Amino acid sequence: MQNQFTEKKAAVGILAGGGPLPGKVAEAVFAMGRPVFIVGFQDFAEPEIIEKWPHEYIRLAAAGRILSALREHHCEDIVLIGPVKRPSWRDLRPDAEGAKILARIGKALFAGDDGLLAALVRVFDEEGFKVRGAHEFLDPVIEGVYGKIKPDTQALQDIAKGIEVNQALGRLDIGQGCIVQNGLVIAVEAMEGTDSMVKRAKDCQQPGLGAILVKQVKPDQERRADMPTIGPRTVIGACESGLRGIAFEAGGTLIVQQDEVIRLADENGIFLLSYHPENFKQKYLK
């Protein structure tokens, strides 16, 4: 892979947080015949994922070095992918260019995720890069049941309730998911993330049929920077917490290790349903 920069094709720069998705995007980009360069955010990016590719570890707030590295490696398109915990102001320690960019971001730095991510995308656009969504490179999530298990009528009603809750939460820029059991909302996602919400829901479930995890994109979300994601860990957590299904937005969700996700769900009797929020009731609850 070291000879890929001898080509004249513009590279895709991947700004990598944690998890396996930066590597999945890199593989997809390379399969398209385009060079890859990864900026691994220090203390977040995982070495076993990014060190297969040309890369450099850079502090999150060292914006000057990030921009220079992307330009040195002839990146035109960039992808922001992988979870990064928002640092405190004390921990940012921006370089000179980073301080200027923070000033350009302004109040969005202290706003919700949607405002901050939209501001970051705008800054990269102004710096001459085209921000692309990871979903533009990865296989799309289509509508329908994944695996052998199908949701029953009560599950479909719970999903409909979850969609309404997520839309309300999303408009307030709170989270991307909730957990519903027999019409009762037992957990909603905030800044702790899906895995922590699922774990917390274990102690909130009522007797009877297990609860349903429902995830979807916020109404005004910047899809190029923070798509909802599910993976094997999501299914394992759902099983450990006694959930019986996971529903997620078609075209608005990234699935990590899809074959493994389906295998785990089938083995544990958990259904996987991908849906379109706008026509869910008309399609499933006639």
PEPEWO-V84256 format. One record per backbone hydrogen bond with DSSP energy under -0.5 kcal/mol. CO is the residue of the C=O (numbers start at 1). NH is the residue of the N-H. If there is no record, write none. Layout:
((CO/NH) (CO/NH))
This chain:
((1/4) (2/5) (3/6) (4/7) (11/13) (11/76) (11/77) (12/37) (13/15) (13/79) (14/16) (14/39) (15/81) (16/41) (17/46) (20/23) (20/24) (21/25) (22/26) (23/27) (24/28) (25/29) (26/30) (27/31) (28/32) (29/32) (29/34) (30/33) (35/12) (37/14) (37/39) (38/40) (38/56) (39/16) (39/41) (40/58) (41/44) (41/45) (45/47) (46/49) (46/50) (47/51) (50/53) (54/38) (56/40) (58/42) (59/62) (61/63) (61/95) (62/66) (63/67) (64/68) (65/69) (66/70) (67/71) (68/72) (69/73) (70/75) (71/74) (74/11) (76/130) (77/13) (78/132) (79/15) (79/81) (81/17) (83/18) (88/91) (88/92) (89/92) (89/93) (95/99) (96/100) (97/101) (98/102) (99/103) (100/104) (101/105) (102/106) (105/108) (106/109) (107/110) (108/111) (112/116) (113/117) (114/118) (115/119) (116/120) (117/121) (118/122) (119/123) (120/124) (121/125) (122/126) (123/127) (124/129) (125/128) (129/131) (130/78) (132/80) (133/136) (134/137) (134/138) (140/142) (141/251) (144/274) (145/147) (146/272) (149/272) (152/156) (153/157) (154/158) (155/159) (156/160) (157/161) (158/162) (159/163) (160/164) (161/165) (162/166) (163/167) (164/168) (165/169) (166/170) (167/171) (168/172) (169/172) (169/174) (170/173) (176/216) (177/189) (178/214) (179/186) (179/187) (180/212) (181/184) (183/185) (184/181) (184/186) (187/179) (190/193) (193/197) (194/198) (195/199) (196/200) (197/201) (198/202) (199/202) (200/203) (201/204) (201/205) (211/244) (211/245) (212/180) (212/214) (213/247) (214/178) (215/249) (218/221) (221/223) (222/225) (222/226) (224/80) (228/254) (230/256) (231/234) (231/235) (232/236) (233/237) (234/238) (235/239) (236/240) (237/241) (238/243) (239/242) (244/271) (245/213) (246/273) (247/215) (248/275) (249/252) (252/228) (254/230) (254/256) (257/261) (258/262) (259/263) (260/264) (261/265) (262/266) (263/267) (264/268) (265/270) (266/269) (271/246) (272/146) (273/248) (274/144) (275/250) (275/277) (276/279) (277/280) (279/283) (280/284) (281/285))
